[in-house]
Amino acid sequence: MAQPPEPTGRRELFGGAITVDLPTRLVDVSDFRPVPDNQEVWTDADRDESIIVELLERVDVGPSDAEGAAAWFFRDLAAVNDASVESGLSRISRTTVMTGDEHLPSLNGPFAHASMCVGTQTVAKGRDGDDKRNDVEVVVVNVRLPQVRTDVLVTLNRTTRVAPGSSADAPRAGEEIESAAATATRVAATLRIQDWSLFG
């Protein structure tokens, strides 16, 4: 049985240039540690879960762009996490091409493609070794904005299994929340650009 949507609140990102609705249980990471200027990071430390909104210079992903670039970004993240898809440590469950009216009703202005990739990555946290890899559900939403040569990424990381001795926090027992894909889909649906000068 699907869990009901959890409470959300409107958040201003990048000085208010972008707004989005995020689960109220998430806190702004920049309140307690530095975050790169091109990222907004929100976390629920008790669940070892995060949502990252990131602005990147548009990437040429070749033929995969037609099917949705989110899978390309998922594979790139997996490689950065030393858990490439080719190694078997990461797996793509599904990809979805997202349309404006259905999936991104709040996104104002033209965009070329939007897509979502859902999968798992088996990764070590911080300085933990290979013997302490945790299973993490990863959802990547990519919105391509060619008119400002920018890729917008919304990445949700949710730990689902913690290895013995890992420094990650295990999910709280008995607490049920909606699926990571459902959360990411709802976040993407509220994405709105308030000030296009953010992109220069």
MDAnalysis code that builds the backbone (N, CA, C; Angstrom):
import MDAnalysis as mda
import numpy as np

u = mda.Universe.empty(600, n_residues=200, atom_resindex=np.repeat(np.arange(200), 3), trajectory=True)
u.add_TopologyAttr("name", ["N", "CA", "C"] * 200)
u.add_TopologyAttr("resid", np.arange(1, 201))
u.add_TopologyAttr("resname", ["MET", "ALA", "GLN", "PRO", "PRO", "GLU", "PRO", "THR", "GLY", "ARG", "ARG", "GLU", "LEU", "PHE", "GLY", "GLY", "ALA", "ILE", "THR", "VAL", "ASP", "LEU", "PRO", "THR", "ARG", "LEU", "VAL", "ASP", "VAL", "SER", "ASP", "PHE", "ARG", "PRO", "VAL", "PRO", "ASP", "ASN", "GLN", "GLU", "VAL", "TRP", "THR", "ASP", "ALA", "ASP", "ARG", "ASP", "GLU", "SER", "ILE", "ILE", "VAL", "GLU", "LEU", "LEU", "GLU", "ARG", "VAL", "ASP", "VAL", "GLY", "PRO", "SER", "ASP", "ALA", "GLU", "GLY", "ALA", "ALA", "ALA", "TRP", "PHE", "PHE", "ARG", "ASP", "LEU", "ALA", "ALA", "VAL", "ASN", "ASP", "ALA", "SER", "VAL", "GLU", "SER", "GLY", "LEU", "SER", "ARG", "ILE", "SER", "ARG", "THR", "THR", "VAL", "MET", "THR", "GLY", "ASP", "GLU", "HIS", "LEU", "PRO", "SER", "LEU", "ASN", "GLY", "PRO", "PHE", "ALA", "HIS", "ALA", "SER", "MET", "CYS", "VAL", "GLY", "THR", "GLN", "THR", "VAL", "ALA", "LYS", "GLY", "ARG", "ASP", "GLY", "ASP", "ASP", "LYS", "ARG", "ASN", "ASP", "VAL", "GLU", "VAL", "VAL", "VAL", "VAL", "ASN", "VAL", "ARG", "LEU", "PRO", "GLN", "VAL", "ARG", "THR", "ASP", "VAL", "LEU", "VAL", "THR", "LEU", "ASN", "ARG", "THR", "THR", "ARG", "VAL", "ALA", "PRO", "GLY", "SER", "SER", "ALA", "ASP", "ALA", "PRO", "ARG", "ALA", "GLY", "GLU", "GLU", "ILE", "GLU", "SER", "ALA", "ALA", "ALA", "THR", "ALA", "THR", "ARG", "VAL", "ALA", "ALA", "THR", "LEU", "ARG", "ILE", "GLN", "ASP", "TRP", "SER", "LEU", "PHE", "GLY"])
u.atoms.positions = np.array([
    [0.845, -1.200, 0.000],
    [0.000, 0.000, 0.000],
    [0.880, 1.250, 0.000],
    [0.573, 2.182, -0.908],
    [1.372, 3.397, -1.020],
    [1.173, 4.285, 0.200],
    [2.271, 4.892, 0.616],
    [2.200, 5.801, 1.759],
    [1.641, 7.156, 1.301],
    [0.907, 7.853, 2.164],
    [0.397, 9.171, 1.788],
    [1.540, 10.165, 1.654],
    [1.358, 11.198, 0.840],
    [2.407, 12.222, 0.709],
    [2.741, 12.830, 2.065],
    [4.019, 13.087, 2.286],
    [4.429, 13.681, 3.556],
    [4.356, 15.199, 3.487],
    [4.309, 15.876, 4.647],
    [4.205, 17.345, 4.656],
    [5.403, 17.992, 3.973],
    [5.140, 19.031, 3.213],
    [6.204, 19.755, 2.523],
    [6.075, 21.242, 2.811],
    [7.156, 21.967, 2.544],
    [7.156, 23.412, 2.684],
    [7.919, 24.047, 1.536],
    [7.522, 25.256, 1.147],
    [8.184, 25.972, 0.061],
    [9.559, 26.449, 0.526],
    [10.583, 26.150, -0.266],
    [11.952, 26.555, 0.056],
    [12.496, 27.441, -1.052],
    [13.223, 28.469, -0.658],
    [13.899, 29.330, -1.624],
    [15.332, 28.851, -1.791],
    [15.720, 28.605, -3.030],
    [17.060, 28.135, -3.337],
    [17.825, 29.207, -4.105],
    [19.138, 29.201, -3.960],
    [20.003, 30.131, -4.683],
    [19.509, 31.570, -4.501],
    [19.300, 31.930, -3.234],
    [18.891, 33.285, -2.908],
    [17.490, 33.637, -3.359],
    [16.651, 32.629, -3.572],
    [15.278, 32.866, -4.007],
    [15.086, 32.801, -5.502],
    [16.166, 32.553, -6.261],
    [16.053, 32.495, -7.726],
    [15.278, 31.269, -8.184],
    [15.269, 30.218, -7.372],
    [14.498, 29.009, -7.648],
    [13.725, 28.667, -6.384],
    [12.490, 28.214, -6.541],
    [11.729, 27.722, -5.404],
    [11.299, 26.288, -5.676],
    [11.098, 25.550, -4.594],
    [10.701, 24.152, -4.693],
    [10.082, 23.747, -3.360],
    [9.187, 22.797, -3.394],
    [8.602, 22.264, -2.164],
    [9.376, 21.018, -1.739],
    [9.860, 21.021, -0.493],
    [10.637, 19.900, 0.037],
    [9.958, 19.352, 1.288],
    [10.167, 18.069, 1.588],
    [9.643, 17.527, 2.846],
    [10.118, 18.368, 4.034],
    [9.213, 18.655, 4.957],
    [9.547, 19.533, 6.075],
    [10.580, 18.917, 7.015],
    [10.773, 17.601, 6.959],
    [11.749, 16.958, 7.833],
    [13.191, 17.239, 7.393],
    [13.382, 17.785, 6.189],
    [14.724, 18.071, 5.697],
    [15.212, 19.424, 6.208],
    [16.513, 19.493, 6.528],
    [17.114, 20.758, 6.970],
    [18.205, 21.166, 5.991],
    [18.474, 22.459, 5.953],
    [19.447, 23.037, 5.031],
    [20.865, 22.741, 5.532],
    [21.625, 21.993, 4.742],
    [22.982, 21.612, 5.145],
    [23.886, 22.829, 5.290],
    [23.609, 23.903, 4.516],
    [24.473, 25.085, 4.592],
    [24.393, 25.782, 5.944],
    [23.424, 25.401, 6.774],
    [23.346, 25.965, 8.121],
    [24.459, 25.450, 9.025],
    [25.088, 24.313, 8.649],
    [26.134, 23.774, 9.521],
    [27.404, 23.335, 8.808],
    [27.465, 23.432, 7.491],
    [28.741, 23.223, 6.801],
    [28.683, 23.864, 5.418],
    [29.860, 24.199, 4.847],
    [29.872, 24.850, 3.529],
    [29.308, 23.931, 2.442],
    [28.620, 24.538, 1.484],
    [28.058, 23.841, 0.337],
    [28.512, 24.591, -0.914],
    [28.899, 23.895, -1.988],
    [29.313, 24.593, -3.212],
    [28.241, 25.555, -3.710],
    [28.674, 26.657, -4.349],
    [27.751, 27.695, -4.789],
    [26.706, 27.190, -5.777],
    [27.040, 26.138, -6.518],
    [26.108, 25.633, -7.535],
    [25.176, 24.550, -6.994],
    [25.191, 24.341, -5.662],
    [24.360, 23.310, -5.056],
    [23.528, 23.869, -3.907],
    [22.368, 23.269, -3.723],
    [21.578, 23.422, -2.503],
    [21.375, 22.009, -1.970],
    [21.738, 21.769, -0.712],
    [21.698, 20.422, -0.146],
    [20.817, 20.435, 1.098],
    [19.853, 19.525, 1.113],
    [18.927, 19.385, 2.240],
    [18.984, 17.953, 2.724],
    [18.933, 17.764, 4.035],
    [19.158, 16.424, 4.561],
    [18.230, 16.092, 5.728],
    [17.981, 14.802, 5.863],
    [17.372, 14.240, 7.067],
    [18.442, 13.319, 7.644],
    [19.228, 13.831, 8.581],
    [20.378, 13.086, 9.098],
    [19.963, 11.801, 9.795],
    [18.784, 11.784, 10.388],
    [18.329, 10.592, 11.093],
    [18.101, 9.417, 10.153],
    [17.846, 9.728, 8.872],
    [17.618, 8.670, 7.881],
    [18.784, 8.522, 6.925],
    [19.814, 9.340, 7.072],
    [20.909, 9.374, 6.103],
    [20.338, 9.561, 4.698],
    [19.528, 10.589, 4.549],
    [18.863, 10.898, 3.277],
    [19.146, 12.343, 2.909],
    [19.282, 12.615, 1.620],
    [19.514, 13.988, 1.181],
    [18.834, 14.237, -0.153],
    [18.531, 15.510, -0.378],
    [18.081, 15.981, -1.677],
    [19.010, 17.118, -2.079],
    [19.588, 16.984, -3.265],
    [20.532, 17.982, -3.773],
    [19.955, 18.585, -5.044],
    [19.884, 19.917, -5.097],
    [19.528, 20.620, -6.327],
    [20.811, 21.268, -6.825],
    [21.184, 20.946, -8.047],
    [22.498, 21.329, -8.564],
    [22.348, 21.942, -9.948],
    [23.111, 23.004, -10.195],
    [23.149, 23.657, -11.500],
    [24.494, 23.360, -12.146],
    [24.459, 22.796, -13.352],
    [25.675, 22.420, -14.057],
    [25.688, 23.045, -15.447],
    [26.886, 23.372, -15.934],
    [27.000, 23.772, -17.334],
    [26.531, 22.608, -18.199],
    [25.751, 22.925, -19.208],
    [25.120, 21.887, -20.027],
    [26.160, 20.872, -20.513],
    [25.837, 19.603, -20.344],
    [26.724, 18.510, -20.704],
    [26.221, 17.856, -21.985],
    [27.134, 17.558, -22.911],
    [26.771, 16.812, -24.118],
    [26.765, 15.334, -23.772],
    [25.581, 14.745, -23.713],
    [25.479, 13.333, -23.343],
    [25.251, 12.442, -24.561],
    [25.351, 13.012, -25.754],
    [25.262, 12.216, -26.965],
    [23.886, 11.613, -27.190],
    [23.838, 10.415, -27.768],
    [22.561, 9.793, -28.132],
    [21.618, 9.569, -26.959],
    [22.156, 9.454, -25.740],
    [21.286, 9.188, -24.583],
    [20.361, 10.357, -24.285],
    [20.623, 11.534, -24.872],
    [19.787, 12.694, -24.617],
    [18.351, 12.464, -25.089],
    [18.194, 11.746, -26.189],
    [16.859, 11.515, -26.737],
    [15.999, 10.679, -25.791],
    [16.631, 9.782, -25.027],
    [15.899, 8.929, -24.101],
    [15.783, 9.545, -22.711],
    [16.475, 10.642, -22.515],
    [16.493, 11.269, -21.197],
    [17.888, 11.181, -20.609],
    [18.454, 12.342, -20.291],
    [19.843, 12.390, -19.839],
    [20.022, 11.961, -18.395],
    [18.934, 11.786, -17.647],
    [19.068, 11.434, -16.228],
    [19.875, 10.164, -16.028],
    [19.722, 9.178, -16.916],
    [20.477, 7.932, -16.785],
    [21.967, 8.190, -16.954],
    [22.324, 9.113, -17.844],
    [23.742, 9.456, -18.024],
    [24.285, 10.038, -16.730],
    [23.536, 10.940, -16.101],
    [23.993, 11.553, -14.850],
    [24.031, 10.529, -13.715],
    [23.089, 9.582, -13.699],
    [23.113, 8.511, -12.704],
    [24.406, 7.710, -12.847],
    [24.746, 7.324, -14.080],
    [25.974, 6.552, -14.314],
    [27.216, 7.343, -13.927],
    [27.208, 8.645, -14.223],
    [28.341, 9.492, -13.872],
    [28.501, 9.572, -12.361],
    [27.385, 9.733, -11.632],
    [27.435, 9.773, -10.172],
    [27.925, 8.450, -9.608],
    [27.466, 7.352, -10.171],
    [27.902, 6.041, -9.702],
    [29.411, 5.882, -9.865],
    [29.947, 6.334, -10.988],
    [31.390, 6.242, -11.216],
    [32.148, 7.107, -10.210],
    [31.646, 8.315, -9.931],
    [32.270, 9.196, -8.939],
    [32.259, 8.530, -7.567],
    [31.191, 7.768, -7.277],
    [31.057, 7.080, -5.996],
    [31.812, 5.754, -5.952],
    [32.644, 5.501, -6.970],
    [33.396, 4.246, -7.049],
    [32.444, 3.045, -6.998],
    [31.332, 3.185, -7.721],
    [30.319, 2.128, -7.738],
    [29.676, 2.088, -9.127],
    [30.499, 1.999, -10.157],
    [29.987, 2.101, -11.516],
    [28.948, 1.030, -11.818],
    [28.068, 1.352, -12.755],
    [27.072, 0.380, -13.205],
    [27.768, -0.844, -13.787],
    [28.866, -0.618, -14.519],
    [29.587, -1.723, -15.149],
    [30.172, -2.689, -14.117],
    [30.482, -2.192, -12.924],
    [31.056, -3.048, -11.877],
    [29.998, -3.909, -11.193],
    [28.735, -3.577, -11.415],
    [27.664, -4.295, -10.746],
    [27.291, -3.703, -9.398],
    [27.996, -2.651, -8.949],
    [27.714, -2.033, -7.656],
    [26.576, -1.014, -7.740],
    [26.176, -0.677, -8.949],
    [25.029, 0.195, -9.152],
    [24.126, -0.431, -10.206],
    [22.841, -0.150, -10.072],
    [21.868, -0.735, -10.995],
    [20.771, 0.280, -11.272],
    [20.426, 0.432, -12.546],
    [19.316, 1.294, -12.948],
    [18.049, 0.459, -12.989],
    [17.025, 0.897, -12.248],
    [15.749, 0.191, -12.225],
    [14.842, 0.637, -13.354],
    [14.767, 1.960, -13.558],
    [13.922, 2.466, -14.635],
    [14.271, 3.905, -14.945],
    [13.926, 4.319, -16.154],
    [14.057, 5.712, -16.560],
    [12.704, 6.177, -17.096],
    [12.428, 7.455, -16.922],
    [11.165, 8.027, -17.359],
    [11.438, 9.349, -18.053],
    [10.885, 9.528, -19.243],
    [10.925, 10.833, -19.887],
    [9.789, 11.667, -19.297],
    [10.103, 12.868, -18.843],
    [9.140, 13.717, -18.141],
    [8.658, 14.824, -19.070],
    [7.354, 15.002, -19.134],
    [6.780, 16.077, -19.928],
    [6.378, 17.227, -19.019],
    [6.313, 18.412, -19.590],
    [6.031, 19.587, -18.788],
    [4.670, 19.553, -18.120],
    [3.630, 19.315, -18.918],
    [2.275, 19.386, -18.372],
    [2.027, 18.322, -17.317],
    [2.547, 17.138, -17.549],
    [2.255, 16.029, -16.639],
    [3.170, 15.998, -15.423],
    [4.469, 16.195, -15.643],
    [5.439, 15.998, -14.566],
    [6.021, 17.281, -13.990],
    [6.038, 18.364, -14.773],
    [6.692, 19.603, -14.337],
    [5.734, 20.789, -14.497],
    [4.579, 20.734, -13.875],
    [3.572, 21.773, -14.105],
    [3.982, 23.154, -13.632],
    [4.935, 23.246, -12.696],
    [5.337, 24.555, -12.169],
    [6.527, 25.152, -12.904],
    [7.193, 24.339, -13.740],
    [8.409, 24.828, -14.399],
    [8.038, 25.819, -15.490],
    [8.476, 27.041, -15.328],
    [8.160, 28.117, -16.258],
    [9.325, 28.335, -17.213],
    [9.019, 28.609, -18.460],
    [10.056, 28.818, -19.447],
    [10.331, 27.558, -20.234],
    [10.977, 27.687, -21.397],
    [11.224, 26.534, -22.264],
    [12.323, 25.628, -21.730],
    [12.184, 24.341, -21.983],
    [13.253, 23.396, -21.686],
    [13.250, 22.327, -22.765],
    [14.410, 21.705, -22.989],
    [14.548, 20.759, -24.094],
    [14.065, 19.376, -23.704],
    [14.584, 18.854, -22.620],
    [14.231, 17.511, -22.171],
    [14.198, 17.498, -20.650],
    [13.402, 16.619, -20.091],
    [13.459, 16.329, -18.668],
    [13.264, 14.831, -18.509],
    [13.958, 14.263, -17.548],
    [13.886, 12.815, -17.360],
    [14.221, 12.468, -15.919],
    [13.837, 11.240, -15.541],
    [14.124, 10.737, -14.203],
    [14.720, 9.345, -14.322],
    [15.719, 9.067, -13.493],
    [16.341, 7.748, -13.432],
    [16.307, 7.272, -11.985],
    [15.808, 6.060, -11.777],
    [15.701, 5.465, -10.446],
    [16.585, 4.236, -10.401],
    [17.379, 4.118, -9.338],
    [18.237, 2.945, -9.209],
    [18.817, 2.827, -7.817],
    [19.775, 1.944, -7.685],
    [20.468, 1.749, -6.415],
    [21.975, 1.809, -6.642],
    [22.680, 2.298, -5.639],
    [24.139, 2.316, -5.649],
    [24.623, 1.754, -4.321],
    [25.610, 0.887, -4.387],
    [26.188, 0.297, -3.178],
    [27.506, 1.007, -2.916],
    [27.497, 1.921, -1.951],
    [28.612, 2.846, -1.775],
    [29.067, 2.892, -0.322],
    [30.328, 3.259, -0.148],
    [30.882, 3.490, 1.186],
    [30.739, 4.968, 1.520],
    [30.462, 5.264, 2.779],
    [30.289, 6.650, 3.210],
    [31.587, 7.206, 3.753],
    [31.945, 8.393, 3.275],
    [33.119, 9.074, 3.810],
    [34.375, 8.236, 3.723],
    [34.992, 7.990, 4.888],
    [36.244, 7.231, 4.924],
    [36.012, 5.739, 5.152],
    [34.747, 5.299, 5.158],
    [34.475, 3.871, 5.318],
    [35.094, 3.092, 4.156],
    [35.560, 1.885, 4.444],
    [36.192, 1.058, 3.421],
    [35.190, 0.282, 2.593],
    [35.711, -0.467, 1.608],
    [34.870, -1.250, 0.710],
    [34.050, -2.306, 1.444],
    [34.507, -2.719, 2.624],
    [33.772, -3.746, 3.370],
    [32.581, -3.153, 4.141],
    [32.387, -1.835, 4.000],
    [31.292, -1.171, 4.720],
    [30.408, -0.393, 3.735],
    [30.120, -1.015, 2.613],
    [29.280, -0.369, 1.600],
    [27.801, -0.517, 1.962],
    [27.069, 0.581, 1.811],
    [25.643, 0.614, 2.114],
    [24.840, 0.650, 0.812],
    [23.633, 0.126, 0.860],
    [22.733, 0.218, -0.282],
    [21.984, 1.538, -0.202],
    [22.061, 2.307, -1.280],
    [21.429, 3.620, -1.319],
    [20.516, 3.691, -2.534],
    [19.251, 4.031, -2.299],
    [18.349, 4.287, -3.412],
    [18.652, 5.683, -3.928],
    [18.862, 5.796, -5.223],
    [19.238, 7.065, -5.838],
    [18.236, 7.397, -6.943],
    [17.692, 8.601, -6.879],
    [16.792, 9.084, -7.920],
    [17.383, 10.379, -8.473],
    [17.578, 10.433, -9.784],
    [18.116, 11.621, -10.443],
    [17.053, 12.171, -11.388],
    [16.685, 13.431, -11.192],
    [15.822, 14.145, -12.126],
    [16.689, 15.183, -12.824],
    [16.644, 15.180, -14.166],
    [17.437, 16.126, -14.949],
    [16.507, 16.971, -15.813],
    [16.687, 18.287, -15.725],
    [15.967, 19.209, -16.597],
    [17.006, 19.961, -17.411],
    [16.883, 19.880, -18.742],
    [17.843, 20.524, -19.635],
    [17.287, 21.870, -20.094],
    [18.059, 22.919, -19.822],
    [17.655, 24.288, -20.175],
    [18.632, 24.825, -21.217],
    [18.434, 24.489, -22.496],
    [19.425, 24.859, -23.511],
    [19.566, 26.354, -23.712],
    [18.488, 27.120, -23.459],
    [18.555, 28.559, -23.710],
    [19.508, 29.255, -22.752],
    [19.805, 28.624, -21.607],
    [20.776, 29.198, -20.674],
    [21.946, 28.232, -20.456],
    [22.057, 27.240, -21.348],
    [23.186, 26.283, -21.357],
    [23.395, 25.649, -19.976],
    [22.301, 25.209, -19.374],
    [22.354, 24.704, -18.005],
    [21.595, 23.393, -17.871],
    [22.134, 22.488, -17.073],
    [21.434, 21.289, -16.625],
    [21.068, 21.484, -15.163],
    [19.803, 21.294, -14.836],
    [19.348, 21.296, -13.452],
    [19.200, 19.843, -13.019],
    [19.868, 19.478, -11.934],
    [19.767, 18.131, -11.391],
    [19.129, 18.179, -10.014],
    [18.165, 17.307, -9.815],
    [17.618, 17.061, -8.484],
    [17.949, 15.618, -8.156],
    [18.783, 15.398, -7.141],
    [19.230, 14.055, -6.785],
    [18.796, 13.728, -5.375],
    [18.077, 12.633, -5.233],
    [17.664, 12.156, -3.922],
    [18.444, 10.890, -3.601],
    [19.091, 10.874, -2.436],
    [19.831, 9.702, -1.944],
    [19.165, 9.235, -0.657],
    [18.752, 7.974, -0.627],
    [18.103, 7.434, 0.569],
    [18.725, 6.079, 0.907],
    [19.389, 5.994, 2.061],
    [20.000, 4.742, 2.490],
    [18.912, 3.731, 2.842],
    [19.040, 2.519, 2.286],
    [18.047, 1.474, 2.554],
    [18.627, 0.303, 3.342],
    [19.960, 0.114, 3.285],
    [20.604, -0.940, 4.067],
    [21.961, -0.447, 4.494],
    [22.256, -0.582, 5.780],
    [23.531, -0.111, 6.329],
    [24.398, -1.312, 6.672],
    [25.633, -1.297, 6.192],
    [26.574, -2.378, 6.467],
    [27.038, -2.315, 7.914],
    [27.322, -3.468, 8.532],
    [27.854, -3.461, 9.899],
    [29.123, -2.612, 9.987],
    [29.174, -1.739, 10.973],
    [30.353, -0.899, 11.170],
    [30.368, 0.372, 10.352],
    [29.359, 0.573, 9.497],
    [29.321, 1.785, 8.676],
    [29.032, 3.002, 9.547],
    [29.514, 4.161, 9.094],
    [29.237, 5.407, 9.803],
    [27.891, 6.006, 9.405],
    [27.191, 5.372, 8.464],
    [25.867, 5.855, 8.052],
    [24.827, 5.514, 9.112],
    [23.750, 6.290, 9.108],
    [22.643, 6.038, 10.025],
    [21.623, 5.130, 9.358],
    [21.173, 4.129, 10.074],
    [20.164, 3.222, 9.539],
    [18.807, 3.907, 9.519],
    [17.943, 3.527, 8.563],
    [16.575, 4.068, 8.568],
    [15.889, 3.770, 9.897],
    [15.084, 4.700, 10.357],
    [14.403, 4.529, 11.633],
    [13.376, 3.406, 11.545],
    [13.429, 2.505, 12.489],
    [12.529, 1.359, 12.492],
    [11.091, 1.802, 12.668],
    [10.213, 1.171, 11.899],
    [8.789, 1.409, 12.068],
    [8.269, 2.671, 11.409],
    [9.149, 3.470, 10.814],
    [8.687, 4.698, 10.167],
    [8.521, 4.449, 8.677],
    [7.339, 4.681, 8.177],
    [7.051, 4.486, 6.766],
    [6.840, 5.848, 6.112],
    [7.544, 6.085, 5.038],
    [7.351, 7.297, 4.251],
    [7.223, 6.884, 2.795],
    [6.782, 7.819, 1.950],
    [6.568, 7.482, 0.548],
    [7.881, 7.092, -0.112],
    [7.800, 6.433, -1.251],
    [8.987, 5.960, -1.943],
    [9.866, 7.130, -2.364],
    [11.151, 6.846, -2.548],
    [12.086, 7.881, -2.978],
    [11.670, 8.456, -4.328],
    [11.223, 7.599, -5.237],
    [10.798, 8.080, -6.558],
    [9.591, 8.997, -6.444],
    [8.653, 8.659, -5.553],
    [7.473, 9.505, -5.362],
    [7.866, 10.863, -4.790],
    [8.796, 10.855, -3.834],
    [9.258, 12.114, -3.255],
    [9.936, 12.969, -4.314],
    [10.839, 12.370, -5.096],
    [11.562, 13.117, -6.128],
    [10.603, 13.660, -7.186],
    [9.598, 12.872, -7.542],
    [8.613, 13.314, -8.529],
    [7.847, 14.523, -8.018],
    [7.467, 14.496, -6.738],
    [6.720, 15.629, -6.160],
    [7.598, 16.862, -6.042],
    [8.875, 16.672, -5.721],
    [9.795, 17.810, -5.661],
    [9.924, 18.446, -7.048],
    [10.151, 17.612, -8.061],
    [10.310, 18.129, -9.425],
    [9.070, 18.873, -9.895],
    [7.896, 18.395, -9.485],
    [6.642, 19.008, -9.921],
    [6.473, 20.429, -9.403],
    [7.209, 20.793, -8.362],
    [7.078, 22.131, -7.774],
    [8.231, 23.053, -8.159],
    [9.162, 22.564, -8.965],
    [10.330, 23.354, -9.349],
    [9.901, 24.570, -10.174],
    [10.325, 25.741, -9.729],
    [9.971, 26.966, -10.452],
    [11.142, 27.941, -10.411],
    [11.452, 28.520, -11.575],
    [12.535, 29.497, -11.669],
    [11.923, 30.886, -11.498],
    [12.346, 31.566, -10.443],
    [11.821, 32.885, -10.126],
    [12.644, 34.013, -10.753],
    [13.930, 33.760, -10.970],
    [14.823, 34.810, -11.502],
    [15.814, 34.171, -12.473],
    [15.542, 34.354, -13.765],
    [16.390, 33.742, -14.790],
    [17.789, 34.354, -14.854],
    [17.991, 35.514, -14.225],
    [19.339, 36.103, -14.233],
    [20.323, 35.254, -13.439],
    [19.816, 34.290, -12.669],
    [20.687, 33.356, -11.970],
    [21.659, 32.681, -12.930],
    [21.224, 32.478, -14.174],
    [22.036, 31.738, -15.139],
    [22.970, 32.630, -15.941],
    [23.019, 33.908, -15.620],
    [23.962, 34.810, -16.260],
    [23.453, 35.391, -17.567],
])
